[in-house]
Amino acid sequence: MKSYADKNRSPRQFQLGDSVFLKLQPYAQSSVANRPFPKLAFKYFGPSKVLAKIGNAAYKQVLPTHTQIHLVFHVSPLKHSVPDNTPVFSEIPAFPTLDRADVVPQLILHRRLVKKGDTSITQMQIQWSGLPSEMSTWEDYYIVKARFSSAPAWALGGSAGGGSVMRE
């Protein structure tokens, strides 16, 4: 029976000062955060710092002063806190408005074939005049060619280098 029980266990050890999450039972331990619907309560709380190691499998943590639970926990409800370094932006970047009269295709950066249904459509990454260079967009070739037939991008040969970017 021990071998079956050990399949779901993972050996965990923490160092002093490590950040850990604390898993609390939502129905029994409501003193940390009392929610109106405990079924929808958070599973983990934290991160908090490890203050001391007590014995082989117990750790003392730093918890907020308003919690009414003991500071020493067994290793089983603790989980390593992995820092999330995902960049978060405060505002959504604006999509360029291409309906202005001064915005025309200036340069074709790349080309690609995109399958739509049963047909393949050529798309181009276009750098627009009057917009920053990082605001280039992918557009269907035939639509842009019909709408902007006298654009400077067609006079340059279709690419930044003056030649074709299509593989032959």
C-alpha positions in Angstrom: 0.0 0.0 0.0 2.9 2.3 0.7 4.1 2.1 -2.9 0.7 3.2 -4.2 0.5 6.0 -1.7 4.0 7.3 -2.6 3.1 7.6 -6.3 1.3 10.9 -5.7 3.8 12.3 -3.3 6.6 14.6 -4.3 9.6 15.3 -2.0 9.5 19.0 -1.0 12.1 20.9 0.9 12.3 24.7 1.4 15.2 26.9 2.4 14.9 29.9 4.8 13.5 32.9 2.9 11.9 30.9 0.1 8.5 32.1 -1.2 5.8 29.5 -0.9 2.1 29.2 -1.5 -0.2 27.8 1.3 -3.1 25.5 0.4 -6.0 25.9 2.7 -9.2 23.9 2.9 -12.0 26.4 1.9 -14.7 25.0 4.2 -12.6 24.3 7.3 -10.1 27.2 7.3 -12.2 30.3 6.7 -10.3 32.5 9.1 -7.8 33.7 6.4 -10.4 34.8 3.8 -14.1 34.3 4.5 -15.8 34.0 1.1 -19.6 34.1 0.5 -19.3 30.9 -1.6 -16.5 28.7 -0.2 -16.7 26.4 -3.2 -15.3 29.3 -5.3 -12.6 30.3 -2.8 -9.0 30.5 -3.8 -7.0 27.3 -3.6 -3.7 28.8 -2.6 -2.8 31.8 -0.6 0.4 33.8 -0.6 3.2 33.9 -1.5 4.7 34.0 2.0 8.3 33.6 3.2 9.6 30.6 5.1 10.9 31.7 8.5 12.3 28.5 10.0 12.4 24.7 9.5 11.0 22.8 12.4 11.8 19.1 12.3 11.9 17.1 9.1 8.6 18.1 7.6 7.3 21.3 9.2 7.9 24.9 8.3 7.2 28.2 10.0 5.9 31.0 7.8 5.3 34.7 7.8 1.5 35.3 7.5 -0.5 38.5 7.7 -1.4 39.6 11.2 -5.2 39.4 10.7 -5.1 35.6 10.1 -6.1 33.5 13.0 -4.2 30.3 12.2 -1.0 28.8 13.4 2.2 29.8 11.6 3.7 26.3 11.5 2.6 24.0 8.7 3.4 20.5 7.5 5.2 20.4 4.1 2.2 18.9 2.3 0.0 22.1 2.0 3.0 24.1 0.9 4.0 24.7 -2.8 7.0 26.5 -4.3 6.2 30.0 -5.5 7.6 30.3 -9.0 8.0 34.0 -10.0 5.9 35.0 -13.0 8.0 37.2 -15.2 5.4 37.6 -17.9 5.3 41.2 -19.1 2.1 42.9 -18.3 1.0 46.0 -20.1 -1.2 48.6 -18.6 -3.1 49.4 -21.8 -4.0 47.6 -24.9 -2.1 48.7 -28.0 -4.3 50.6 -30.5 -4.8 49.0 -33.8 -3.7 51.3 -36.6 -6.5 53.1 -38.4 -5.9 52.6 -42.1 -8.9 54.7 -43.2 -6.9 58.0 -43.1 -6.1 59.6 -46.4 -2.4 60.0 -45.7 -1.8 56.3 -44.9 -0.6 54.3 -47.9 1.6 51.2 -48.2 5.2 52.4 -48.1 7.2 49.2 -48.0 6.5 45.4 -48.3 8.5 43.6 -45.6 7.5 40.0 -46.1 5.1 37.8 -48.0 3.4 34.5 -47.1 0.7 32.2 -48.4 -2.3 31.6 -46.2 -4.8 28.9 -46.8 -8.4 30.1 -46.5 -10.9 27.4 -47.3 -9.7 25.5 -50.4 -7.6 28.4 -51.8 -4.2 29.9 -51.0 -4.1 33.7 -50.6 -1.0 35.8 -50.8 -0.5 38.1 -47.8 2.0 40.8 -47.3 3.4 42.4 -44.2 3.1 46.1 -45.0 4.9 49.1 -43.4 2.5 52.0 -43.7 3.5 55.6 -44.3 2.7 57.9 -41.5 2.7 55.1 -38.9 5.6 53.8 -36.8 7.6 50.9 -38.2 6.5 48.5 -35.5 2.8 49.0 -36.6 3.2 46.9 -39.7 0.2 44.7 -40.6 -0.5 41.6 -42.6 -2.9 42.3 -45.4 -4.3 40.4 -48.4 -2.3 41.2 -51.5 -5.1 41.6 -54.0 -7.2 43.8 -51.7 -4.4 46.2 -51.0 -3.2 46.3 -54.6 -6.7 47.2 -55.8 -7.3 49.8 -53.1 -3.8 51.5 -53.3 -2.9 50.9 -56.9 -0.5 53.9 -57.0 1.3 53.4 -53.7 5.0 53.8 -53.3 5.4 50.2 -52.2 4.7 48.9 -55.8 7.3 51.2 -57.3 10.1 49.8 -55.1 9.7 46.3 -56.5 7.8 45.0 -53.5 10.4 44.7 -50.7 12.9 46.6 -48.6 15.8 45.5 -50.7 14.3 46.5 -54.0 13.8 42.9 -55.2 11.3 40.2 -54.8 11.1 38.3 -51.6 9.2 35.3 -53.1 11.2 32.1 -53.3 11.5 30.7 -56.8 
